[in-house]
Amino acid sequence: MKAKSFLYGWPVFWMAASFAFLAPAAQAHHITMRPGFFGHVVVDLAVPPWDGSSLYVAAFGQGVFVTRDGGNQWLPLNDGLTEKSVRGLAFGTAAKESEGVLYYLATDQGVFRRAPGRRWEPMPGLRERSVRALRFGTEPAPVLYAATEAGVFASADRGRSWEARNRGLAHRDVRALAVLPGRIFAGTFGGVFRSADGGRSWQPASRGLADLHVRFLLAEPGAPARLFAATAFGGVFESGDGGNSWRARNQGLIDTSVMALARGGGALYAGTRGGLFRLPPGGDAWQYVRVDRIPLSVPAVATGREGEVYVSSGGEVFESRDEGKTWILLTPGGPPRTAKQEPTQGR
């Protein structure tokens, strides 16, 4: 994406009682975010696997936006989106190849679906549920899984109908999902649960997990048995045996309240309340990554196909193309209410 210079001047939005310009280690338990371009917290960032030049943003309370030119222009994608308390994005394929891809959105009032150039449409079945995350799995046909406050739901028809799959899921308040070949994992505030039958039955999979408050799960691409768990208080944990056991990966991680994880260029990135951290390929210790002039809380992290790293803090989005050494601000200017809506073709 094309670089641009930083623009500062937005007032700092204090989400902690106080803040002092101290070393990052001393600020680890302060939550600092600026309203920025979107005015609300950007909770998810996504780069489509087929289009490395586009970056999609889910801003809680504002909806969905996309930039295809490195942040010079942001287009709202909100036609038909009646619930803008969005929490996550997912990409899938249509039933007919000619219909292309489908976009899915997790919101506080269920799941919305959109085809390119069309309006969002609410999917029936989960309208009363707060959907926290969406993940695709296969059994063998594509299945869309939804994490909600009432457990895990599955759709085999691209979101048009849903089935609760919660037998053995002792903690139904599901915050995260991850999929490995033949298995699906649910992260809850009661630990990790694993299913080998598409969510029809679940077993606990938290041995070695010192903090059971799981916020985020990340499956390791290309490694059929490795995944990572981000926890609210205990940092990052890794499993190399498909969830049979976990070990802490917290050396150098001075803030252990982790909100998001992403893989890119062989490195692991962790977004925490106290900023961004990077675990180098083959490394044992996290390195603090300074994104801005002051440490910012990082609730969302994503990586691109050519080594780009994207992070959000408050309503701002940053990009790095050199493994976090330098950053550019992708969201300058005023609120996106003045931006032109991307054209749609009816429904």
N, C-alpha and C positions, 0 to 999 in steps of 0.2 A: 504494500500500500504506500501511496505517496506521502512523504513526510511533510510536516508543517511545524511551525514554531509554536511554543507554548503561549497561551493567553491566560493570565492570572487576573484576579480581582474579585472572583466570587467570594461572598462571605463564607467563613468556615462554619459548618453546621456542627455544633457540639452535641455529641450523644453521650458524653461523659460529664461528670460534675465539674471537672477541671482538667487543665492540660498545661504542661510546661515543656519548653523546648529542651528536653533531656535526651540522653542516649536512647536508641531504640529499645534496649533491654529494660529501661526504666519505664517505658511507655506501654509495655506489653498488654496492660489491662485497660487501656483507654480505647474507646471507639470514636474515631474521628473520620467524618465524611463531609464533603461539600455538596450542596444541592446540584451545582453544575448545570450542564446543558439540559438534562432531562428533569431536573427538579425533584426527582424521586430516586430511590435506590435501584440501581441496575442489578438485578438478581441473577441474570444468566446471560452468557455470551455464547454464540454458536457460529462456526464456520461450516458451511455445507461441504460435504466430502467431494461434490462434483464441481464446486465453484470456489476456488481459493481467494478470489478477489472480493467476495462479499462477506460482510460481518453483520450478523443479526443480534439485536439487543432486546431483551425483555426487561422493561422498567416497571416496577410495581406501582400501580396506580396510573400509569401512562400508556401502557400497551406495548406494542412491538414496533421496532424501527430497523431499517437496514441502510447501510452505506455500501456503495460499490465503487467508490473512488477515494478511499482513504480518509473518509470523514469530511470531505469538502461539502458533501450534501447528505443529509439524513432524510429518508423518506418514511413517513408513518405508514404502517401496514395495519390499519385499524378498522377498515370498512367491515361492518357486520360484527365487530367485537363488542358485545354488550357487557362484558366483564373485563375490566382492565387491571384487576388485581392479579397480575400474571406472575408465575413462579418458574416456568421453565419451557424450553423449546425442544422439539424432536423432529426429525425428518424421516419420511417413509416413502414408499412407492405406491402408485395407484394400482388398481386391479388390472387396468389395461395399460400396456407399455406406452401407448400413444398419448395417454393422459398425463404422463410424466410423474413428477414427484408430488408429495403431499407434505404440508407443514402441520404440525400438531403443537398445541399450546396448553400447558397446565395452568389452571386458574383456580381461584377460590370458589368458582361455580362450575366445576367440571372441566371437560376437555372441549377445545375448539379445533376445527380442522379447516385447512385452506388449500386450494389448488392454485398454482401460479396464475396471476391475473384475475382471480376470483375473490369473492368476499369470504370472510370467516363464517363458518356455520357451527352452531353448538351441537355437540354430539349427545344424543339421548342417553339416559341411564345413570349419569354421574352428576347431574345438575345440582344436587344437594351436597356434593362432596367438595372438600378442599383438596385439590390435587397438587402434590408437592413435586413429583418427578414423573417422567415418562421414559420408558426404555423398550426397545424392540428385542424380541427373542424369536426362536424358531422351534417348532415342535411337530413336524418339520416345516409347516407353513408359517409365515410371519405372524407373530402375535405381539400385540401392543399391551404393555403392562403399565398400570397406573398406581402410584403410591399415594395413599390418602390417610386421613385421620381415622378411617374405619377399616384399614387393612389394604390388601392388594387386590386389584381388579384386573381382569384380562379381557381383551377383545380380539377375536379372530377374524373380524370383518372390518378392520381399519377404523374402529371407533364407533361403529353404528350400534353395537350392543355390547354389554359388559356382564361379566360373571365374577362374583366374589370368589376368591381363592385364598381362604384363610385358615384351613384346618391345621392345627398345630402352631399357628402364629400367636404366641402368647401375648405379644405386645402389638396391638393393632395400629398404634399411632406411627405410621411408617414415614420416614423422612427421606429415604434414599433407596435406589435400586441399582443393581449391576448384574450383568449377564456374562457368564462364561459358557463355553460349549457344554450343553447338556444340563446346565445349572443356572438358577437365578437366586440372587441374594437380596435380602431386604434389610436395610439399616433402620433401627428404631431407637428410642430412648430406653430400650431394655436389651440392647445388644444387636447382634447380627443373627439372622435366620437364613437357612438355606433350603432350597427345594430342588429335587432332581426330577420332578414330574410336572414342570410347568406351573408350579404354584399350587397344585392341588393338595399337597401336604408339605409341612415345614418342620424343620428340626433346628434347635439352637446350634449356632456355630460361632461361639464367642470365647472359646478357650484361649487364654492368654491376653484377652482384651481387657486392659485395666480400667478403661472408661467405657461404660455401656451406652453413653449418650452419642449415638452415631448420627452425624449430620450429612455425610457424603461418602459414597462408595465409588471406587474407580477400578475397573477391570483393566489389566495390563494388555495392551494390544499385542497379539502374537505370542502371548504366554498363556496357555490354556488353564493354568492353575494359580496364577498370581493376581492378587487384588490388594487394594489399599483402602483403609477406612480412616476418615477424618472425624475426630471426636470433639465434643464441645469443651472439654476440660483437659483431656489426656494426650492431645497431640495426634500424631499419625501412627497407624499400625499397619504392618504388612503381613500378608499370608502368602506363602509359596506353595501351599498344598490344598488349594481350593476351599479354604475356610476351616480346615481341621484344626489349625492352630494359628496364633497371631504373635507377633513380636513388635515391640515399640521401635519406631524409627525417629527418635527425637533429639539426637545429638545435634546441638547448635540451634535447635528450634526454640527460641527464647519466648515465643508466645504459643502456647499449646491449645488455644481456643481456635480451632481450624474450621473454616467455613467451606472451602472448595479445594479441589485437586485437579491437576491436568498434567498430561505427559506431552513432551515435545523435545525433539532432538536428542532423545535418550535421557533427558533430565526430567525430574519430577518437580512440579511447582505447587506450593501450598499458599492459599490465601487465608490470612488470619486476621483477628481483630487488631493486631499490631503491625500488619503489613504483609509483604510478599517474601517468601523464602524459596530457595532453589536447592535441590539435592542433585549434584552433578552426576553424570553417568558413572556408575561404579563407585560413587562416593559414599562415605559413611556419615558425613556431617552436613547439615543444612547451612546455607549461606544467606544472610539477610540481603535483600535486593531493594535498594532505595529507588522508588518510582518517582517521587516528587520531593519538594524541598522539605516537607514535613512528613512523618510517617502517617500513612493512611490505612484505614481498615479496608480489606480486600475481600468482598463477598463472592466474587466471580472471577474465574480464570479460564482462558481458552487458548489453544494453540492452532496455528495455521499449517498449511502443507509445506511451506517454504521456510519454516523456522520462526515464524512470527509468534509472539506471545502477547496476548491481550488480557488486561485486567480492568476491573471496574472498582470505583470507590465512590459511594454516593451516586450522584448523577453524572459522573465523569468516566470516560473510557480512555485508556492509554494503550499504546502499542510499542513494542520493542522488536527490532529485527536483528539484534546482536546478543541474544541470550540474557537480556536484562541490563546490559551495560549502559545503554542510553534509551530514553523514552520520548515519545511524542504524544501530545494530547490530541485525540481524535474528535473531541467534542467542544470546540470553542463556541463563542457567540451566545445568543439568547435562547429562550425556551423553544422547543420544536413546534409549538402551536402554530407558528408562522410558516412552517415547512409545508410544501405541497404534498398532498396525499398521492401515493402511487395509484395510477389508474387501474380500475377493475372492469370486468366485463359482466355486469349483473351478478348473478349467483355463480 
